[in-house]
Amino acid sequence: MRAQRVRPELYFVGSAVFHYLGPAFAVLLFGLVAPLGVAWLRIASAAAVFALWRKPWRPLRRVDPQTKRLVLALGLVFALMNSCFYLAIDRLPLGTVAAIEFLPVIGLAALGARTTRNVLALVLASAGVYVLTDVRLEGEPVGVAFAFANAVLFALYIVLAHRIARNTALNRIDGLGAAMLVALVAITPIGGADAAPALISPVALAAGLGVGVASSVVPYVFDQLAMARLSRATYSLLVSLLPATATVIGVLVLAQIPSRSELLGVALVIAAVAVHREAAGRNEGSRSTRQQVVHGECVTPSPMGGSRAIFGHRLGPRPDPYGSIVEQAGGARGGDRLDA
């Protein structure tokens, strides 16, 4: 399989760059289209790509009502999360919004795995977000409110997206595509009117299409390819780079030069994400750790299909960087293949 030839770290780097590069270019669109209109363009273009690529409505017809409700919930979260995110980055630096985004994730992880590391991570993240919000709260309270709303929705997205990935009734990418179509329906009353100016401007329309592909197609697919082969510890360490990535992209693309206080806040959040760990034992007991040797490398069968090896070293069971969150939300089941 061609995807297996590329190191998973490269997929993650690609995801990290596109995750915030797309929104950075979206900020440049705000001069032509209002933030909610840009959010609509992002979801509409992503939905069009998934519709042409996967035709997700076909497999969706055959799934059970519970899976359909799951797709519906994820689609609604997509619509609300993107709306809050763009309203936030219209008022706050991209790096600040990205750092705030991780506070609920770390908090839920600490609740799921009560260890000294996770308590320390929660303290560091709280301190970092406090520094960031204290800098901005007086001047942009509305932006901070939208940033926190986006953060809560981001944590909910993680729960629902992992349920989609573990659902045996529907291919993970088909579920993602179906949810994006639901999101398009949901966000149209919110941002459809604001997107109208772009429909008569070829430049704005092309830019909106690029934002959608860069923000909602490439990073999500790369995430699936990376998570299928990275160990839990490696993925958790790499995730800590996301606020830094957002800050760097904000500087390079948007000329958003952070103050010393903002750099301190982002650094604290990066440290928190790097420190926190999930309760590995909770999910690993039921998974096979039988080893195989493929092309001279020691690999481990993955419940998601296929085997995993990085640099010839043994990895544990399939990575689930937010495993404790998923378990709290209702447990995990074996998933399906990305390329099905």
Contacts in CASP RR format, 6 or more apart in sequence:
PFRMAT RR
TARGET T0000
AUTHOR 0000-0000-0000
METHOD contacts of the structure
MODEL  1
MRAQRVRPELYFVGSAVFHYLGPAFAVLLFGLVAPLGVAWLRIASAAAVF
ALWRKPWRPLRRVDPQTKRLVLALGLVFALMNSCFYLAIDRLPLGTVAAI
EFLPVIGLAALGARTTRNVLALVLASAGVYVLTDVRLEGEPVGVAFAFAN
AVLFALYIVLAHRIARNTALNRIDGLGAAMLVALVAITPIGGADAAPALI
SPVALAAGLGVGVASSVVPYVFDQLAMARLSRATYSLLVSLLPATATVIG
VLVLAQIPSRSELLGVALVIAAVAVHREAAGRNEGSRSTRQQVVHGECVT
PSPMGGSRAIFGHRLGPRPDPYGSIVEQAGGARGGDRLDA
1 339 0 8 1.000
3 225 0 8 1.000
3 338 0 8 1.000
3 339 0 8 1.000
4 229 0 8 1.000
6 225 0 8 1.000
7 310 0 8 1.000
8 225 0 8 1.000
8 226 0 8 1.000
8 228 0 8 1.000
8 229 0 8 1.000
8 230 0 8 1.000
8 310 0 8 1.000
9 226 0 8 1.000
9 230 0 8 1.000
9 234 0 8 1.000
9 238 0 8 1.000
9 310 0 8 1.000
11 222 0 8 1.000
11 223 0 8 1.000
11 225 0 8 1.000
11 226 0 8 1.000
12 222 0 8 1.000
12 223 0 8 1.000
12 226 0 8 1.000
12 230 0 8 1.000
12 235 0 8 1.000
12 238 0 8 1.000
14 218 0 8 1.000
14 219 0 8 1.000
14 222 0 8 1.000
15 218 0 8 1.000
15 219 0 8 1.000
15 220 0 8 1.000
15 222 0 8 1.000
15 223 0 8 1.000
15 226 0 8 1.000
16 219 0 8 1.000
16 238 0 8 1.000
16 241 0 8 1.000
16 242 0 8 1.000
16 245 0 8 1.000
17 245 0 8 1.000
17 249 0 8 1.000
18 214 0 8 1.000
18 215 0 8 1.000
18 218 0 8 1.000
18 219 0 8 1.000
18 222 0 8 1.000
19 215 0 8 1.000
19 219 0 8 1.000
19 242 0 8 1.000
19 245 0 8 1.000
19 246 0 8 1.000
20 94 0 8 1.000
20 95 0 8 1.000
20 98 0 8 1.000
20 242 0 8 1.000
20 245 0 8 1.000
20 246 0 8 1.000
20 249 0 8 1.000
20 250 0 8 1.000
21 214 0 8 1.000
21 249 0 8 1.000
21 253 0 8 1.000
22 210 0 8 1.000
22 211 0 8 1.000
22 212 0 8 1.000
22 214 0 8 1.000
22 215 0 8 1.000
23 85 0 8 1.000
23 86 0 8 1.000
23 89 0 8 1.000
23 94 0 8 1.000
23 211 0 8 1.000
23 215 0 8 1.000
24 94 0 8 1.000
24 249 0 8 1.000
24 250 0 8 1.000
24 253 0 8 1.000
24 254 0 8 1.000
25 207 0 8 1.000
25 210 0 8 1.000
25 211 0 8 1.000
25 214 0 8 1.000
25 253 0 8 1.000
26 38 0 8 1.000
26 42 0 8 1.000
26 86 0 8 1.000
26 89 0 8 1.000
26 208 0 8 1.000
26 211 0 8 1.000
26 215 0 8 1.000
27 89 0 8 1.000
27 90 0 8 1.000
27 94 0 8 1.000
27 253 0 8 1.000
27 254 0 8 1.000
28 207 0 8 1.000
28 253 0 8 1.000
28 254 0 8 1.000
29 38 0 8 1.000
29 41 0 8 1.000
29 198 0 8 1.000
29 204 0 8 1.000
29 207 0 8 1.000
29 208 0 8 1.000
29 211 0 8 1.000
30 38 0 8 1.000
30 90 0 8 1.000
32 197 0 8 1.000
32 198 0 8 1.000
32 201 0 8 1.000
32 203 0 8 1.000
32 204 0 8 1.000
32 207 0 8 1.000
33 41 0 8 1.000
33 194 0 8 1.000
33 195 0 8 1.000
33 197 0 8 1.000
33 198 0 8 1.000
33 204 0 8 1.000
34 191 0 8 1.000
34 194 0 8 1.000
35 86 0 8 1.000
35 87 0 8 1.000
35 89 0 8 1.000
35 90 0 8 1.000
35 194 0 8 1.000
36 83 0 8 1.000
36 86 0 8 1.000
36 87 0 8 1.000
36 190 0 8 1.000
36 191 0 8 1.000
36 192 0 8 1.000
36 194 0 8 1.000
36 195 0 8 1.000
37 86 0 8 1.000
37 191 0 8 1.000
37 192 0 8 1.000
37 194 0 8 1.000
37 195 0 8 1.000
37 198 0 8 1.000
38 86 0 8 1.000
38 195 0 8 1.000
38 208 0 8 1.000
38 211 0 8 1.000
39 82 0 8 1.000
39 83 0 8 1.000
39 85 0 8 1.000
39 86 0 8 1.000
39 187 0 8 1.000
39 190 0 8 1.000
39 191 0 8 1.000
40 187 0 8 1.000
40 188 0 8 1.000
40 190 0 8 1.000
40 191 0 8 1.000
40 192 0 8 1.000
40 194 0 8 1.000
40 195 0 8 1.000
41 195 0 8 1.000
41 198 0 8 1.000
41 205 0 8 1.000
41 208 0 8 1.000
41 209 0 8 1.000
41 211 0 8 1.000
41 212 0 8 1.000
42 82 0 8 1.000
42 86 0 8 1.000
42 208 0 8 1.000
42 211 0 8 1.000
42 212 0 8 1.000
42 215 0 8 1.000
42 216 0 8 1.000
43 78 0 8 1.000
43 79 0 8 1.000
43 82 0 8 1.000
43 180 0 8 1.000
43 183 0 8 1.000
43 184 0 8 1.000
43 187 0 8 1.000
43 212 0 8 1.000
43 216 0 8 1.000
44 184 0 8 1.000
44 195 0 8 1.000
45 208 0 8 1.000
45 209 0 8 1.000
45 210 0 8 1.000
45 211 0 8 1.000
45 212 0 8 1.000
45 213 0 8 1.000
45 216 0 8 1.000
46 180 0 8 1.000
46 212 0 8 1.000
46 213 0 8 1.000
46 215 0 8 1.000
46 216 0 8 1.000
46 217 0 8 1.000
47 177 0 8 1.000
47 180 0 8 1.000
47 181 0 8 1.000
47 183 0 8 1.000
47 184 0 8 1.000
49 212 0 8 1.000
49 213 0 8 1.000
49 217 0 8 1.000
50 56 0 8 1.000
50 173 0 8 1.000
50 176 0 8 1.000
50 177 0 8 1.000
50 180 0 8 1.000
50 181 0 8 1.000
50 217 0 8 1.000
51 177 0 8 1.000
51 181 0 8 1.000
54 173 0 8 1.000
54 174 0 8 1.000
54 177 0 8 1.000
56 174 0 8 1.000
56 175 0 8 1.000
56 176 0 8 1.000
56 177 0 8 1.000
56 178 0 8 1.000
56 181 0 8 1.000
57 178 0 8 1.000
57 181 0 8 1.000
59 170 0 8 1.000
59 171 0 8 1.000
59 174 0 8 1.000
60 68 0 8 1.000
60 71 0 8 1.000
60 170 0 8 1.000
60 174 0 8 1.000
60 175 0 8 1.000
60 178 0 8 1.000
62 169 0 8 1.000
63 169 0 8 1.000
63 170 0 8 1.000
64 169 0 8 1.000
67 167 0 8 1.000
67 169 0 8 1.000
67 170 0 8 1.000
70 160 0 8 1.000
70 163 0 8 1.000
70 164 0 8 1.000
70 167 0 8 1.000
71 164 0 8 1.000
71 170 0 8 1.000
71 175 0 8 1.000
71 178 0 8 1.000
71 179 0 8 1.000
71 182 0 8 1.000
72 179 0 8 1.000
72 182 0 8 1.000
73 160 0 8 1.000
74 157 0 8 1.000
74 160 0 8 1.000
74 161 0 8 1.000
74 164 0 8 1.000
74 175 0 8 1.000
74 176 0 8 1.000
74 179 0 8 1.000
74 182 0 8 1.000
75 179 0 8 1.000
75 180 0 8 1.000
75 182 0 8 1.000
75 183 0 8 1.000
75 186 0 8 1.000
76 182 0 8 1.000
76 183 0 8 1.000
76 186 0 8 1.000
77 153 0 8 1.000
77 156 0 8 1.000
77 157 0 8 1.000
77 160 0 8 1.000
78 157 0 8 1.000
78 179 0 8 1.000
78 180 0 8 1.000
78 182 0 8 1.000
78 183 0 8 1.000
78 186 0 8 1.000
78 187 0 8 1.000
78 216 0 8 1.000
79 182 0 8 1.000
79 183 0 8 1.000
79 184 0 8 1.000
79 186 0 8 1.000
79 187 0 8 1.000
79 190 0 8 1.000
80 149 0 8 1.000
80 153 0 8 1.000
80 186 0 8 1.000
81 150 0 8 1.000
81 153 0 8 1.000
81 154 0 8 1.000
81 156 0 8 1.000
81 157 0 8 1.000
82 183 0 8 1.000
82 187 0 8 1.000
83 187 0 8 1.000
83 190 0 8 1.000
83 191 0 8 1.000
84 146 0 8 1.000
84 147 0 8 1.000
84 149 0 8 1.000
84 150 0 8 1.000
84 153 0 8 1.000
85 97 0 8 1.000
85 146 0 8 1.000
85 150 0 8 1.000
87 142 0 8 1.000
87 143 0 8 1.000
87 146 0 8 1.000
88 97 0 8 1.000
88 143 0 8 1.000
88 146 0 8 1.000
88 147 0 8 1.000
88 149 0 8 1.000
88 150 0 8 1.000
89 97 0 8 1.000
90 143 0 8 1.000
91 140 0 8 1.000
91 142 0 8 1.000
91 143 0 8 1.000
91 146 0 8 1.000
92 136 0 8 1.000
92 140 0 8 1.000
92 143 0 8 1.000
92 144 0 8 1.000
92 147 0 8 1.000
93 247 0 8 1.000
93 250 0 8 1.000
93 254 0 8 1.000
93 256 0 8 1.000
93 258 0 8 1.000
93 262 0 8 1.000
94 246 0 8 1.000
94 247 0 8 1.000
94 249 0 8 1.000
94 250 0 8 1.000
94 254 0 8 1.000
94 256 0 8 1.000
95 243 0 8 1.000
95 246 0 8 1.000
95 247 0 8 1.000
95 250 0 8 1.000
95 256 0 8 1.000
95 258 0 8 1.000
95 262 0 8 1.000
95 266 0 8 1.000
96 132 0 8 1.000
96 135 0 8 1.000
96 136 0 8 1.000
96 147 0 8 1.000
96 258 0 8 1.000
96 262 0 8 1.000
96 266 0 8 1.000
97 147 0 8 1.000
97 150 0 8 1.000
97 246 0 8 1.000
98 242 0 8 1.000
98 243 0 8 1.000
98 245 0 8 1.000
98 246 0 8 1.000
98 247 0 8 1.000
99 128 0 8 1.000
99 129 0 8 1.000
99 132 0 8 1.000
99 243 0 8 1.000
99 246 0 8 1.000
99 265 0 8 1.000
99 266 0 8 1.000
99 269 0 8 1.000
100 129 0 8 1.000
100 132 0 8 1.000
100 133 0 8 1.000
100 144 0 8 1.000
100 147 0 8 1.000
100 148 0 8 1.000
100 150 0 8 1.000
100 151 0 8 1.000
101 147 0 8 1.000
101 150 0 8 1.000
101 151 0 8 1.000
101 154 0 8 1.000
102 125 0 8 1.000
102 151 0 8 1.000
102 242 0 8 1.000
102 243 0 8 1.000
102 269 0 8 1.000
102 272 0 8 1.000
102 273 0 8 1.000
103 125 0 8 1.000
103 126 0 8 1.000
103 129 0 8 1.000
103 148 0 8 1.000
103 151 0 8 1.000
103 269 0 8 1.000
104 151 0 8 1.000
104 152 0 8 1.000
104 154 0 8 1.000
104 155 0 8 1.000
105 151 0 8 1.000
105 154 0 8 1.000
105 155 0 8 1.000
105 158 0 8 1.000
105 273 0 8 1.000
105 322 0 8 1.000
105 325 0 8 1.000
106 118 0 8 1.000
106 121 0 8 1.000
106 122 0 8 1.000
106 125 0 8 1.000
106 272 0 8 1.000
106 273 0 8 1.000
106 276 0 8 1.000
107 118 0 8 1.000
107 122 0 8 1.000
107 125 0 8 1.000
108 155 0 8 1.000
108 322 0 8 1.000
108 324 0 8 1.000
108 325 0 8 1.000
108 328 0 8 1.000
109 118 0 8 1.000
109 121 0 8 1.000
109 276 0 8 1.000
109 277 0 8 1.000
109 278 0 8 1.000
109 322 0 8 1.000
109 324 0 8 1.000
109 325 0 8 1.000
110 118 0 8 1.000
110 119 0 8 1.000
110 121 0 8 1.000
110 122 0 8 1.000
110 276 0 8 1.000
111 324 0 8 1.000
111 328 0 8 1.000
112 118 0 8 1.000
112 278 0 8 1.000
112 279 0 8 1.000
112 324 0 8 1.000
112 325 0 8 1.000
112 327 0 8 1.000
112 328 0 8 1.000
113 277 0 8 1.000
113 278 0 8 1.000
113 279 0 8 1.000
113 282 0 8 1.000
113 324 0 8 1.000
115 277 0 8 1.000
115 279 0 8 1.000
117 275 0 8 1.000
117 276 0 8 1.000
117 277 0 8 1.000
118 275 0 8 1.000
118 276 0 8 1.000
118 277 0 8 1.000
120 272 0 8 1.000
120 275 0 8 1.000
121 272 0 8 1.000
121 273 0 8 1.000
121 275 0 8 1.000
121 276 0 8 1.000
122 272 0 8 1.000
122 276 0 8 1.000
123 272 0 8 1.000
124 268 0 8 1.000
124 269 0 8 1.000
124 271 0 8 1.000
124 272 0 8 1.000
124 275 0 8 1.000
125 268 0 8 1.000
125 269 0 8 1.000
125 272 0 8 1.000
125 273 0 8 1.000
127 265 0 8 1.000
127 268 0 8 1.000
128 264 0 8 1.000
128 265 0 8 1.000
128 266 0 8 1.000
128 268 0 8 1.000
128 269 0 8 1.000
128 272 0 8 1.000
129 265 0 8 1.000
129 269 0 8 1.000
131 261 0 8 1.000
131 262 0 8 1.000
131 264 0 8 1.000
131 265 0 8 1.000
131 268 0 8 1.000
132 261 0 8 1.000
132 262 0 8 1.000
132 265 0 8 1.000
132 266 0 8 1.000
132 269 0 8 1.000
133 144 0 8 1.000
134 261 0 8 1.000
135 259 0 8 1.000
135 261 0 8 1.000
135 262 0 8 1.000
136 143 0 8 1.000
136 144 0 8 1.000
137 144 0 8 1.000
155 325 0 8 1.000
158 322 0 8 1.000
158 325 0 8 1.000
159 322 0 8 1.000
159 325 0 8 1.000
159 326 0 8 1.000
159 329 0 8 1.000
161 176 0 8 1.000
162 320 0 8 1.000
162 322 0 8 1.000
162 323 0 8 1.000
162 325 0 8 1.000
162 326 0 8 1.000
162 329 0 8 1.000
162 332 0 8 1.000
163 326 0 8 1.000
163 329 0 8 1.000
163 330 0 8 1.000
163 332 0 8 1.000
164 170 0 8 1.000
164 172 0 8 1.000
164 175 0 8 1.000
164 176 0 8 1.000
164 179 0 8 1.000
165 172 0 8 1.000
165 224 0 8 1.000
165 304 0 8 1.000
165 335 0 8 1.000
166 326 0 8 1.000
166 331 0 8 1.000
166 332 0 8 1.000
166 333 0 8 1.000
166 334 0 8 1.000
166 335 0 8 1.000
167 175 0 8 1.000
167 333 0 8 1.000
167 335 0 8 1.000
167 336 0 8 1.000
168 333 0 8 1.000
168 334 0 8 1.000
168 335 0 8 1.000
168 336 0 8 1.000
170 178 0 8 1.000
170 336 0 8 1.000
171 336 0 8 1.000
171 337 0 8 1.000
171 338 0 8 1.000
171 340 0 8 1.000
172 224 0 8 1.000
172 335 0 8 1.000
172 336 0 8 1.000
172 338 0 8 1.000
173 221 0 8 1.000
173 224 0 8 1.000
173 338 0 8 1.000
176 220 0 8 1.000
180 216 0 8 1.000
197 204 0 8 1.000
198 204 0 8 1.000
198 205 0 8 1.000
198 207 0 8 1.000
198 208 0 8 1.000
199 205 0 8 1.000
221 338 0 8 1.000
224 338 0 8 1.000
225 338 0 8 1.000
226 235 0 8 1.000
227 235 0 8 1.000
227 319 0 8 1.000
227 320 0 8 1.000
227 321 0 8 1.000
228 302 0 8 1.000
228 304 0 8 1.000
228 305 0 8 1.000
228 308 0 8 1.000
228 318 0 8 1.000
228 319 0 8 1.000
228 338 0 8 1.000
229 308 0 8 1.000
229 309 0 8 1.000
229 310 0 8 1.000
229 319 0 8 1.000
230 238 0 8 1.000
230 310 0 8 1.000
230 319 0 8 1.000
231 308 0 8 1.000
231 310 0 8 1.000
231 315 0 8 1.000
231 316 0 8 1.000
231 319 0 8 1.000
232 277 0 8 1.000
232 278 0 8 1.000
232 280 0 8 1.000
232 316 0 8 1.000
232 319 0 8 1.000
232 320 0 8 1.000
232 321 0 8 1.000
233 277 0 8 1.000
234 310 0 8 1.000
234 319 0 8 1.000
235 319 0 8 1.000
235 321 0 8 1.000
236 273 0 8 1.000
236 274 0 8 1.000
236 276 0 8 1.000
236 277 0 8 1.000
236 278 0 8 1.000
236 321 0 8 1.000
237 274 0 8 1.000
239 273 0 8 1.000
239 321 0 8 1.000
240 270 0 8 1.000
240 271 0 8 1.000
240 272 0 8 1.000
240 273 0 8 1.000
240 274 0 8 1.000
241 270 0 8 1.000
242 273 0 8 1.000
243 266 0 8 1.000
243 269 0 8 1.000
243 270 0 8 1.000
243 273 0 8 1.000
244 266 0 8 1.000
244 270 0 8 1.000
247 258 0 8 1.000
247 263 0 8 1.000
247 266 0 8 1.000
250 256 0 8 1.000
251 257 0 8 1.000
251 258 0 8 1.000
258 266 0 8 1.000
278 320 0 8 1.000
278 321 0 8 1.000
278 322 0 8 1.000
278 323 0 8 1.000
278 324 0 8 1.000
279 324 0 8 1.000
282 323 0 8 1.000
282 324 0 8 1.000
282 327 0 8 1.000
283 317 0 8 1.000
283 320 0 8 1.000
283 323 0 8 1.000
283 327 0 8 1.000
283 332 0 8 1.000
284 316 0 8 1.000
284 317 0 8 1.000
285 317 0 8 1.000
287 303 0 8 1.000
287 317 0 8 1.000
287 318 0 8 1.000
288 301 0 8 1.000
288 303 0 8 1.000
288 317 0 8 1.000
289 300 0 8 1.000
289 316 0 8 1.000
289 317 0 8 1.000
290 300 0 8 1.000
290 301 0 8 1.000
291 298 0 8 1.000
291 299 0 8 1.000
291 300 0 8 1.000
291 314 0 8 1.000
292 298 0 8 1.000
292 299 0 8 1.000
292 300 0 8 1.000
292 301 0 8 1.000
292 307 0 8 1.000
293 299 0 8 1.000
294 307 0 8 1.000
294 309 0 8 1.000
296 312 0 8 1.000
297 309 0 8 1.000
297 312 0 8 1.000
298 309 0 8 1.000
298 312 0 8 1.000
298 313 0 8 1.000
298 314 0 8 1.000
299 307 0 8 1.000
299 308 0 8 1.000
299 309 0 8 1.000
299 314 0 8 1.000
299 315 0 8 1.000
300 307 0 8 1.000
300 308 0 8 1.000
300 309 0 8 1.000
300 314 0 8 1.000
300 315 0 8 1.000
300 316 0 8 1.000
300 317 0 8 1.000
301 307 0 8 1.000
302 308 0 8 1.000
302 317 0 8 1.000
302 318 0 8 1.000
303 317 0 8 1.000
303 318 0 8 1.000
303 334 0 8 1.000
303 335 0 8 1.000
304 318 0 8 1.000
304 334 0 8 1.000
304 335 0 8 1.000
304 336 0 8 1.000
304 337 0 8 1.000
305 335 0 8 1.000
305 337 0 8 1.000
308 315 0 8 1.000
308 318 0 8 1.000
309 315 0 8 1.000
320 326 0 8 1.000
320 332 0 8 1.000
323 332 0 8 1.000
326 332 0 8 1.000
END
